[in-house]
Amino acid sequence: MNTSLTRRRVVAAFAVVALPLSLGVMAPQASATDRDGPFGPGCASVPKNGAGSLDDMADDPVATAASNNPALSTLASTVKQAGLVDTLNSAENITVFAPTNDAFAKIPKADLDKLPADRAMLTKILTYHVAGQAIDKADLADGSFKTLEGGTLTTSGSGDAYKINGTASIVCGDVPTSNATVHIIDTVLMPK
């Protein structure tokens, strides 16, 4: 009798330990990417509140969101000059690799000044920065994505360090807008 009672207690104790463990294994686990938001060293310079903040950008379509962010004012003005505001704002589930003002400053001034006069070239360059699908951090390690311009962008990296075409670095990635994912980059990409 004592052996039977002891055996039942051991089985009951095992069940108390095993059941929660098995439920924990079977339960879906939230991954780090499910909880992550924007990433990268440049995210610290994004305004914390108001126009251009991450919360504000999430409420607006991508071209409007960029126009409210002080670090993207050159991009916003070139998008307007190219007549792409409505195109970008009405697109769904796109990804924009958005060059900062500093990225545009790397282009020789003489070349940059010519762009507004050559609307076809300006449009080609800007649409090369837009992929027709949602691309988030999980897709960036080793990716190849078709752009609205018709070319292809490649991505590589890990952790919080990612490169586009081996030259541009993402300084603040996975920035949500109401219709797009934005990866803010430090170099203007040139179509091939």
LUMLONU-990789 format. One line per 3 residues: their letters; for each residue y, z, x of N, C-alpha, C, O. Coordinates in Angstrom, 3 decimals. Example, Ala and Ser with C-alpha at 12.3 -4.5 7.8 and 13.67 -1.06 7.14 Angstrom:
# LUMLONU-990789
AS> -5.690:7.800:13.190:-4.500:7.800:12.300:-3.300:7.800:13.200:-3.319:8.465:14.236  -2.250:7.080:12.850:-1.060:7.140:13.670:0.030:7.870:12.900:1.138:8.039:13.409
END
This chain:
# LUMLONU-990789
MNT> -1.193:0.000:0.820:0.000:0.000:0.000:1.248:0.000:0.858:2.195:-0.745:0.609  1.231:0.850:1.873:2.377:0.882:2.775:2.567:-0.460:3.467:3.697:-0.900:3.680  1.447:-1.118:3.821:1.518:-2.420:4.485:2.127:-3.438:3.547:2.948:-4.255:3.964
SLT> 1.734:-3.399:2.282:2.259:-4.329:1.291:3.755:-4.098:1.067:4.518:-5.059:0.973  4.175:-2.848:0.982:5.577:-2.504:0.800:6.396:-2.937:2.015:7.491:-3.482:1.872  5.868:-2.697:3.189:6.562:-3.091:4.423:6.697:-4.615:4.478:7.748:-5.140:4.844
RRR> 5.637:-5.308:4.115:5.655:-6.770:4.147:6.720:-7.302:3.177:7.448:-8.235:3.514  6.814:-6.710:1.968:7.826:-7.143:0.996:9.233:-6.899:1.511:10.125:-7.724:1.310  9.435:-5.754:2.181:10.757:-5.449:2.732:11.130:-6.450:3.834:12.281:-6.881:3.912
VVA> 10.182:-6.814:4.670:10.436:-7.784:5.742:10.771:-9.144:5.135:11.711:-9.811:5.566  9.989:-9.550:4.124:10.251:-10.835:3.464:11.622:-10.803:2.796:12.378:-11.770:2.894  11.950:-9.709:2.123:13.249:-9.595:1.465:14.386:-9.622:2.499:15.403:-10.282:2.285
AFA> 14.217:-8.918:3.598:15.237:-8.903:4.649:15.407:-10.304:5.233:16.527:-10.746:5.487  14.291:-10.998:5.445:14.355:-12.354:5.968:15.103:-13.257:4.987:15.929:-14.071:5.399  14.818:-13.116:3.698:15.485:-13.933:2.686:16.985:-13.676:2.665:17.775:-14.607:2.511
VVA> 17.377:-12.416:2.819:18.802:-12.059:2.825:19.519:-12.752:3.987:20.662:-13.188:3.850  18.836:-12.848:5.130:19.435:-13.495:6.299:19.312:-15.017:6.208:20.271:-15.731:6.499  18.147:-15.516:5.807:17.869:-16.952:5.836:18.644:-17.724:4.770:19.112:-18.830:5.040
LPL> 18.788:-17.174:3.578:19.448:-17.897:2.501:20.884:-18.259:2.839:21.254:-19.425:2.703  21.712:-17.313:3.275:23.069:-17.707:3.628:23.104:-18.708:4.780:23.945:-19.607:4.792  22.197:-18.561:5.746:22.165:-19.506:6.863:21.832:-20.907:6.375:22.468:-21.881:6.778
SLG> 20.815:-21.007:5.490:20.441:-22.332:5.013:21.542:-22.925:4.138:21.788:-24.130:4.198  22.199:-22.117:3.341:23.313:-22.605:2.532:24.460:-23.072:3.415:25.120:-24.065:3.110  24.696:-22.363:4.500:25.754:-22.761:5.433:25.445:-24.083:6.093:26.357:-24.874:6.337
VMA> 24.183:-24.347:6.392:23.790:-25.606:7.008:23.926:-26.743:6.003:24.338:-27.847:6.361  23.583:-26.476:4.751:23.623:-27.523:3.740:25.032:-27.772:3.217:25.319:-28.869:2.738  25.903:-26.796:3.296:27.247:-26.953:2.750:28.044:-27.922:3.613:27.915:-27.904:4.837
PQA> 28.869:-28.770:2.994:29.689:-29.674:3.795:30.687:-28.873:4.626:31.306:-27.922:4.149  30.820:-29.279:5.856:31.742:-28.590:6.754:33.016:-29.404:6.880:32.961:-30.630:6.976  34.134:-28.754:6.882:35.402:-29.443:7.105:35.496:-29.754:8.587:35.356:-28.861:9.422
SAT> 35.730:-30.999:8.913:35.850:-31.366:10.321:37.278:-31.119:10.781:38.182:-30.905:9.973  37.461:-31.152:12.088:38.796:-30.947:12.646:39.742:-32.030:12.158:40.921:-31.760:11.927  39.247:-33.256:11.996:40.125:-34.327:11.557:40.548:-34.159:10.105:41.599:-34.663:9.710
DRD> 39.745:-33.457:9.299:40.152:-33.209:7.910:41.367:-32.294:7.861:42.180:-32.387:6.941  41.494:-31.418:8.837:42.579:-30.442:8.822:43.772:-30.882:9.652:44.871:-30.350:9.496  43.561:-31.850:10.533:44.634:-32.272:11.421:45.681:-33.056:10.661:45.384:-33.757:9.693
GPF> 46.886:-32.926:11.113:47.977:-33.730:10.600:48.494:-34.569:11.745:47.731:-34.980:12.618  49.783:-34.821:11.742:50.357:-35.582:12.844:50.056:-34.924:14.193:49.965:-33.701:14.301  49.903:-35.768:15.215:49.553:-35.286:16.546:50.391:-35.997:17.601:50.910:-37.089:17.372
GPG> 50.509:-35.367:18.741:51.172:-35.980:19.889:52.421:-35.226:20.305:53.003:-34.491:19.507  52.836:-35.407:21.553:53.966:-34.649:22.089:55.301:-34.970:21.421:56.195:-34.125:21.387  55.440:-36.180:20.892:56.696:-36.570:20.255:56.906:-35.977:18.884:58.015:-36.039:18.353
CAS> 55.868:-35.399:18.292:56.011:-34.816:16.951:56.984:-33.638:16.958:57.613:-33.345:15.942  57.107:-32.965:18.101:58.019:-31.819:18.192:59.474:-32.237:18.016:60.305:-31.424:17.612  59.792:-33.501:18.316:61.185:-33.944:18.205:61.518:-34.505:16.824:62.675:-34.826:16.555
VPK> 60.520:-34.627:15.945:60.771:-35.085:14.579:61.502:-33.960:13.842:61.110:-32.799:13.955  62.566:-34.288:13.083:63.281:-33.232:12.363:62.327:-32.365:11.537:61.384:-32.868:10.927  62.583:-31.070:11.529:61.718:-30.126:10.797:61.948:-30.175:9.289:61.020:-29.971:8.507
NGA> 63.189:-30.446:8.886:63.550:-30.446:7.468:64.447:-31.632:7.163:65.077:-32.202:8.054  64.494:-31.992:5.887:65.434:-33.006:5.438:65.039:-34.420:5.804:63.880:-34.700:6.107  66.027:-35.316:5.772:65.793:-36.733:6.041:65.157:-36.929:7.407:65.607:-36.368:8.406
GSL> 64.107:-37.732:7.434:63.423:-38.016:8.688:62.367:-37.012:9.078:61.642:-37.229:10.049  62.258:-35.899:8.335:61.215:-34.913:8.625:59.870:-35.468:8.168:59.818:-36.418:7.387  58.795:-34.878:8.652:57.461:-35.341:8.268:57.248:-35.240:6.764:56.660:-36.136:6.160
DDM> 57.723:-34.155:6.156:57.579:-33.999:4.700:58.368:-35.068:3.954:57.889:-35.624:2.966  59.578:-35.353:4.430:60.427:-36.358:3.801:59.801:-37.746:3.942:59.792:-38.522:2.987  59.276:-38.061:5.133:58.672:-39.367:5.357:57.458:-39.566:4.453:57.211:-40.680:3.993
ADD> 56.704:-38.510:4.195:55.500:-38.619:3.360:55.824:-39.042:1.931:54.975:-39.611:1.245  57.050:-38.769:1.478:57.444:-39.091:0.105:57.961:-40.512:-0.066:58.064:-40.999:-1.192  58.289:-41.189:1.040:58.929:-42.500:0.969:57.999:-43.614:1.449:57.089:-43.368:2.241
PVA> 58.229:-44.854:0.964:57.494:-45.974:1.538:57.943:-46.188:2.987:59.016:-45.730:3.381  57.133:-46.871:3.763:57.256:-46.873:5.223:58.607:-47.354:5.753:59.155:-46.713:6.649  59.159:-48.436:5.249:60.444:-48.917:5.781:61.562:-47.932:5.472:62.442:-47.707:6.304
TAA> 61.531:-47.350:4.291:62.529:-46.335:3.917:62.355:-45.095:4.772:63.338:-44.526:5.246  61.113:-44.667:4.976:60.830:-43.490:5.806:61.344:-43.697:7.223:61.936:-42.787:7.804  61.128:-44.882:7.788:61.608:-45.176:9.145:63.132:-45.152:9.201:63.711:-44.692:10.185
SNN> 63.777:-45.643:8.158:65.244:-45.683:8.169:65.850:-44.285:8.103:67.004:-44.098:8.488  65.093:-43.305:7.622:65.585:-41.928:7.555:65.305:-41.127:8.822:65.818:-40.019:8.981  64.488:-41.683:9.730:64.126:-40.964:10.952:65.041:-41.416:12.091:65.035:-42.594:12.451
PAL> 65.830:-40.497:12.666:66.790:-40.887:13.703:66.150:-41.573:14.918:66.784:-42.425:15.541  64.925:-41.224:15.261:64.253:-41.814:16.429:63.785:-43.239:16.167:63.385:-43.940:17.096  63.832:-43.679:14.894:63.360:-45.019:14.531:64.478:-45.902:13.990:64.211:-46.893:13.310
STL> 65.731:-45.550:14.287:66.860:-46.292:13.712:66.915:-47.744:14.189:67.285:-48.625:13.413  66.560:-48.011:15.436:66.562:-49.402:15.924:65.491:-50.207:15.202:65.741:-51.340:14.791  64.301:-49.635:15.044:63.242:-50.305:14.299:63.706:-50.595:12.876:63.526:-51.705:12.374
AST> 64.298:-49.606:12.233:64.752:-49.779:10.851:65.771:-50.909:10.744:65.717:-51.701:9.804  66.696:-50.992:11.694:67.707:-52.056:11.616:67.086:-53.425:11.877:67.499:-54.407:11.260  66.100:-53.517:12.780:65.466:-54.813:13.029:64.609:-55.245:11.846:64.539:-56.432:11.527
VKQ> 63.956:-54.281:11.194:63.180:-54.598:9.984:64.112:-55.153:8.911:63.761:-56.107:8.216  65.286:-54.565:8.776:66.277:-55.034:7.797:66.768:-56.436:8.176:66.871:-57.311:7.316  67.073:-56.651:9.474:67.540:-57.968:9.933:66.494:-59.051:9.686:66.840:-60.195:9.391
AGL> 65.231:-58.697:9.804:64.152:-59.668:9.587:63.834:-59.872:8.114:63.048:-60.755:7.774  64.427:-59.076:7.232:64.166:-59.196:5.799:62.795:-58.690:5.394:62.197:-59.194:4.444  62.286:-57.671:6.130:60.936:-57.172:5.879:60.877:-55.848:5.116:59.790:-55.312:4.901
VDT> 62.019:-55.318:4.706:62.026:-54.003:4.042:61.151:-54.013:2.796:60.280:-53.155:2.648  61.369:-54.970:1.900:60.585:-55.015:0.652:59.110:-55.295:0.926:58.233:-54.733:0.270  58.840:-56.164:1.893:57.451:-56.488:2.244:56.703:-55.234:2.683:55.601:-54.961:2.207
LNS> 57.305:-54.478:3.586:56.645:-53.266:4.088:56.587:-52.170:3.036:55.577:-51.477:2.916  57.657:-52.009:2.277:57.681:-50.950:1.261:56.717:-51.209:0.111:56.272:-50.262:-0.536  56.384:-52.472:-0.159:55.495:-52.767:-1.287:54.032:-52.916:-0.869:53.153:-52.975:-1.729
AEN> 53.757:-52.978:0.428:52.369:-53.093:0.904:51.639:-51.772:0.661:52.264:-50.717:0.560  50.322:-51.841:0.568:49.510:-50.634:0.349:48.526:-50.444:1.489:47.957:-51.408:2.001  48.328:-49.189:1.882:47.325:-48.819:2.888:47.437:-49.621:4.178:46.448:-50.150:4.685
ITV> 48.647:-49.700:4.695:48.862:-50.367:5.975:49.079:-49.321:7.059:49.241:-48.135:6.771  49.079:-49.768:8.294:49.401:-48.899:9.420:50.502:-49.562:10.223:50.419:-50.746:10.548  51.528:-48.798:10.541:52.651:-49.306:11.329:52.670:-48.572:12.662:52.702:-47.342:12.708
FAP> 52.650:-49.337:13.738:52.839:-48.800:15.079:54.335:-48.951:15.344:54.808:-50.033:15.689  55.069:-47.857:15.178:56.528:-47.874:15.110:57.171:-47.526:16.453:57.098:-46.380:16.894  57.802:-48.511:17.107:58.464:-48.223:18.383:59.718:-47.362:18.180:60.489:-47.568:17.243
TND> 59.894:-46.410:19.068:61.074:-45.551:19.035:62.297:-46.311:19.544:62.183:-47.415:20.077  63.456:-45.704:19.372:64.684:-46.269:19.941:64.532:-46.445:21.451:64.969:-47.453:22.006  63.913:-45.464:22.119:63.701:-45.547:23.564:62.803:-46.725:23.922:62.975:-47.327:24.982
AFA> 61.849:-47.065:23.058:60.983:-48.219:23.306:61.802:-49.504:23.301:61.629:-50.364:24.164  62.693:-49.627:22.323:63.556:-50.808:22.272:64.501:-50.849:23.470:64.851:-51.930:23.945  64.916:-49.683:23.960:65.825:-49.622:25.110:65.175:-50.144:26.392:65.877:-50.496:27.341
KIP> 63.835:-50.198:26.429:63.131:-50.741:27.600:63.254:-52.259:27.691:63.063:-52.831:28.764  63.573:-52.918:26.573:63.716:-54.366:26.551:65.080:-54.696:27.158:66.074:-54.074:26.783  65.156:-55.662:28.089:66.460:-56.030:28.650:67.461:-56.347:27.535:67.134:-57.038:26.570
KAD> 68.657:-55.841:27.681:69.677:-55.965:26.635:69.902:-57.422:26.228:70.051:-57.716:25.042  69.927:-58.320:27.186:70.148:-59.738:26.877:69.059:-60.265:25.939:69.352:-61.022:25.013  67.799:-59.865:26.176:66.696:-60.289:25.308:66.786:-59.634:23.937:66.544:-60.279:22.917
LDK> 67.133:-58.356:23.917:67.247:-57.624:22.657:68.367:-58.195:21.793:68.239:-58.284:20.572  69.467:-58.581:22.442:70.602:-59.146:21.699:70.282:-60.502:21.074:70.904:-60.887:20.083  69.318:-61.229:21.642:68.930:-62.552:21.114:68.068:-62.443:19.862:68.055:-63.360:19.042
LPA> 67.354:-61.345:19.706:66.387:-61.233:18.609:66.973:-61.409:17.212:66.381:-62.125:16.405  68.109:-60.791:16.889:68.615:-60.983:15.515:68.898:-62.444:15.174:68.789:-62.838:14.012  69.262:-63.256:16.177:69.559:-64.667:15.926:68.281:-65.486:15.731:68.318:-66.547:15.108
DRA> 67.163:-65.006:16.252:65.888:-65.714:16.133:65.001:-64.947:15.151:64.100:-64.205:15.542  65.287:-65.150:13.874:64.595:-64.381:12.833:63.083:-64.609:12.848:62.319:-63.685:12.569  62.646:-65.816:13.168:61.213:-66.107:13.212:60.536:-65.280:14.308:59.467:-64.713:14.082
MLT> 61.146:-65.209:15.484:60.577:-64.421:16.578:60.626:-62.930:16.243:59.672:-62.201:16.510  61.723:-62.485:15.668:61.858:-61.083:15.277:60.765:-60.710:14.271:60.138:-59.658:14.397  60.540:-61.555:13.291:59.496:-61.317:12.289:58.123:-61.281:12.939:57.296:-60.434:12.603
KIL> 57.876:-62.204:13.874:56.594:-62.263:14.572:56.340:-60.960:15.332:55.247:-60.399:15.263  57.354:-60.485:16.056:57.207:-59.248:16.830:56.981:-58.057:15.903:56.086:-57.247:16.141  57.779:-57.949:14.857:57.663:-56.792:13.961:56.342:-56.776:13.204:55.729:-55.717:13.068
TYH> 55.891:-57.922:12.709:54.627:-57.939:11.957:53.420:-57.748:12.878:52.332:-57.414:12.409  53.606:-57.957:14.181:52.543:-57.658:15.139:52.315:-56.151:15.239:51.256:-55.721:15.696  53.283:-55.346:14.822:53.177:-53.888:14.851:52.542:-53.317:13.584:52.446:-52.099:13.438
VAG> 52.107:-54.185:12.667:51.584:-53.731:11.372:50.154:-54.224:11.183:49.888:-55.424:11.236  49.244:-53.291:10.964:47.856:-53.634:10.645:47.678:-53.537:9.137:48.248:-52.660:8.488  46.894:-54.436:8.596:46.700:-54.495:7.143:45.659:-53.529:6.619:45.028:-53.798:5.596
QAI> 45.465:-52.409:7.298:44.509:-51.394:6.854:44.982:-50.028:7.327:45.809:-49.915:8.231  44.443:-49.003:6.701:44.758:-47.633:7.123:43.990:-47.331:8.403:42.773:-47.510:8.462  44.707:-46.871:9.429:44.101:-46.510:10.712:44.587:-45.110:11.050:45.786:-44.887:11.219
DKA> 43.659:-44.171:11.148:44.073:-42.828:11.522:43.456:-42.452:12.867:42.771:-43.260:13.493  43.701:-41.240:13.296:43.280:-40.765:14.612:41.805:-41.034:14.882:41.437:-41.397:15.999  40.967:-40.862:13.884:39.530:-41.050:14.054:39.172:-42.490:14.403:38.098:-42.739:14.951
DLA> 40.051:-43.443:14.097:39.791:-44.859:14.354:40.332:-45.347:15.696:40.067:-46.481:16.095  41.087:-44.500:16.393:41.848:-44.954:17.558:41.093:-44.968:18.883:41.534:-45.635:19.820  39.975:-44.258:18.996:39.295:-44.103:20.289:38.930:-45.439:20.927:39.084:-45.606:22.137
DGS> 38.456:-46.374:20.143:38.048:-47.667:20.676:38.099:-48.660:19.531:37.065:-49.028:18.975  39.310:-49.098:19.175:39.458:-49.943:17.996:40.058:-51.303:18.297:40.672:-51.524:19.340  39.861:-52.197:17.356:40.442:-53.534:17.402:40.853:-53.875:15.975:40.022:-53.866:15.067
FKT> 42.144:-54.177:15.778:42.661:-54.319:14.424:43.526:-55.568:14.296:44.364:-55.853:15.152  43.308:-56.302:13.216:44.095:-57.505:12.932:45.467:-57.088:12.419:45.586:-56.159:11.620  46.494:-57.778:12.883:47.861:-57.474:12.468:48.335:-58.451:11.398:47.715:-59.494:11.188
LEG> 49.425:-58.118:10.724:49.991:-59.027:9.732:50.503:-60.301:10.384:50.598:-61.338:9.727  50.833:-60.236:11.667:51.286:-61.406:12.419:50.129:-62.372:12.659:50.356:-63.562:12.875  48.878:-61.873:12.623:47.705:-62.703:12.827:46.984:-62.413:14.132:45.867:-62.884:14.344
GTL> 47.618:-61.637:15.010:46.994:-61.270:16.271:46.132:-60.035:16.126:45.843:-59.586:15.017  45.727:-59.498:17.254:44.870:-58.315:17.271:45.464:-57.256:18.187:45.934:-57.559:19.284  45.437:-56.011:17.723:45.812:-54.852:18.535:44.540:-54.128:18.933:43.594:-54.054:18.148
TTS> 44.509:-53.593:20.146:43.385:-52.757:20.551:43.888:-51.347:20.804:45.022:-51.144:21.239  43.039:-50.388:20.530:43.390:-48.986:20.741:42.321:-48.327:21.590:41.149:-48.699:21.544  42.749:-47.337:22.368:41.805:-46.585:23.195:42.365:-45.199:23.448:43.571:-44.977:23.350
GSG> 41.476:-44.266:23.777:41.909:-42.919:24.106:41.024:-41.864:23.494:39.965:-42.154:22.937  41.486:-40.617:23.609:40.756:-39.487:23.047:41.716:-38.306:22.928:42.839:-38.338:23.430  41.236:-37.261:22.243:42.060:-36.063:22.062:43.338:-36.401:21.329:43.301:-36.862:20.188
DAY> 44.474:-36.174:21.977:45.775:-36.534:21.415:46.448:-37.632:22.228:47.643:-37.874:22.052  45.711:-38.308:23.120:46.276:-39.339:23.995:45.643:-40.691:23.688:44.471:-40.923:23.984  46.433:-41.579:23.091:45.935:-42.898:22.714:46.899:-43.979:23.171:48.115:-43.786:23.187
KIN> 46.329:-45.123:23.544:47.105:-46.284:23.985:46.857:-47.445:23.035:45.776:-47.591:22.464  47.881:-48.259:22.887:47.779:-49.492:22.122:47.913:-50.632:23.126:48.868:-50.677:23.902  46.954:-51.549:23.107:46.926:-52.677:24.043:47.017:-52.228:25.495:47.447:-53.003:26.349
GTA> 46.625:-51.006:25.789:46.628:-50.495:27.156:47.998:-50.206:27.727:48.104:-49.794:28.882  49.055:-50.411:26.949:50.414:-50.236:27.488:51.258:-49.218:26.728:51.953:-48.410:27.345  51.209:-49.246:25.426:52.040:-48.350:24.610:51.270:-47.071:24.300:50.090:-47.115:23.953
SIV> 51.941:-45.942:24.428:51.330:-44.650:24.092:51.818:-44.185:22.728:52.982:-44.370:22.370  50.912:-43.581:21.979:51.315:-42.954:20.714:51.966:-41.620:21.061:51.342:-40.765:21.689  53.221:-41.443:20.652:53.924:-40.184:20.925:53.845:-39.232:19.735:53.948:-38.016:19.898
CGD> 53.662:-39.790:18.539:53.442:-38.968:17.344:52.642:-39.818:16.371:53.163:-40.774:15.797  51.377:-39.466:16.187:50.495:-40.278:15.362:50.116:-39.617:14.059:50.341:-38.425:13.850  49.534:-40.421:13.188:49.082:-39.972:11.864:50.219:-39.409:11.011:50.040:-38.423:10.297
VPT> 51.377:-40.036:11.091:52.510:-39.642:10.248:52.336:-40.352:8.906:52.340:-41.582:8.853  52.183:-39.590:7.825:51.973:-40.240:6.534:53.282:-40.657:5.877:54.290:-39.956:5.969  53.251:-41.814:5.208:54.309:-42.197:4.275:53.600:-42.460:2.952:52.375:-42.366:2.881
SNA> 54.340:-42.784:1.919:53.692:-42.953:0.618:52.770:-44.165:0.566:51.902:-44.230:-0.305  52.932:-45.126:1.470:52.082:-46.316:1.427:51.485:-46.712:2.778:50.829:-47.748:2.885  51.710:-45.893:3.808:51.243:-46.297:5.136:51.000:-45.084:6.025:51.474:-43.979:5.761
TVH> 50.237:-45.338:7.095:50.110:-44.393:8.193:50.988:-44.928:9.316:50.963:-46.122:9.613  51.757:-44.052:9.937:52.648:-44.465:11.021:52.208:-43.789:12.308:51.958:-42.584:12.345  52.120:-44.593:13.364:51.909:-44.087:14.710:53.164:-44.462:15.496:53.407:-45.639:15.759
IID> 53.951:-43.467:15.864:55.184:-43.716:16.610:54.807:-43.946:18.071:54.117:-43.126:18.677  55.267:-45.075:18.636:54.863:-45.477:19.984:56.076:-45.606:20.909:57.216:-45.715:20.456  55.801:-45.591:22.221:56.879:-45.570:23.220:57.205:-46.932:23.831:58.026:-47.015:24.745
TVL> 56.574:-47.997:23.341:56.789:-49.333:23.898:56.720:-50.356:22.773:55.880:-50.248:21.879  57.604:-51.348:22.820:57.536:-52.442:21.849:56.380:-53.352:22.253:56.281:-53.759:23.410  55.518:-53.667:21.309:54.360:-54.522:21.543:54.766:-55.987:21.387:55.532:-56.333:20.489
MPK> 54.253:-56.833:22.257:54.568:-58.263:22.180:53.316:-59.044:21.802:52.271:-58.895:22.435  53.424:-59.886:20.759:52.271:-60.694:20.394:51.912:-61.666:21.511:52.771:-62.107:22.275  50.635:-61.986:21.588:50.175:-62.895:22.645:50.258:-64.324:22.201:49.912:-65.228:22.961
END
